[in-house]
Amino acid sequence: MNPKIKVLEPSGILNSVKGNELRREITNLTSTDADIILIDLKDVNFIDSSGLGALVAAMQAVKQSNGKLFICSVNDQVKTIFELTKMDRILQVFTTREEFNNQVLATK
């Protein structure tokens, strides 16, 4: 059985406004029975505390729907924020989308 995968690609600054948009998108995707949600942050150049909160809320919503959430393509600034806040310990982050494909989709 192939998992149902949805990819979100936020851009710019992930703050309270974009974080709320991301939460709404995640809620919509979890109601469509997406098995895996990948948030590709390649176009995000900064995340503030509201953005981090949105990612935590997204992770919880996906988990409640028995899905899996992954993050990929974080830049150095976002990676540093994840490390400082220990988000890198609770979110599964891949360097690139190709790495995600090779490690997650190849095992399905």
Summary of the structure (lengths in Angstrom):
residues: 108
radius of gyration: 12.9
end to end distance: 8.0
largest distance: 38.0
contacts: 338
relative contact order: 0.19
helix: 50%
strand: 24%
